Amino acid sequence: MKKTNLILVVSLIAFLLTGSAVLAQDPPQETLDLVYDLDHVRPDVTSPKPIYTPNPEYTDSARKKKIRGSVVLSIVITDKGLVRDAKVVTGLDKDLDKQALKAVGGWRFEPATKDGKPVAVRIKVEVDFKLY
């Protein structure tokens, strides 16, 4: 067999194998991530219950400036009771906003339920910064 024909045959086999591997793959699965918004009354969805909510740490600069108040965050509580997609709605101080996000990221909840099954919900929470 000539060298050119051999290269053609090898290329054809490689092409066919690659193509069949692509055809054999499952299409990517799209997951429907339904999140109920509890800013609106939902009598069919129970509210999540906090089970671990440690306070945020004060920054030295905020303590020196004697900044007090609340940061309001919008968060999603997953059907596993974990926090994700936290966003500042009403900030207080950029460093304290970051501390609030960091603290809330570690919070844990008993998840909300709909028809007795855990569901993800979006809620607003206030993170308080108080000087004692």
Secondary structure, 3 states (H helix, E strand, C coil): CCHHHHHHHHHHHHHHHHHHHHHHCCCCCCCCCCEEECCCCCCCECCCEEEECCCCCCCHHHHHCCCCEEEEEEEEECCCCEEEEEEEEECCCHHHHHHHHHHHHCCEEECEEECCEEEEEEEEEEEEECCC
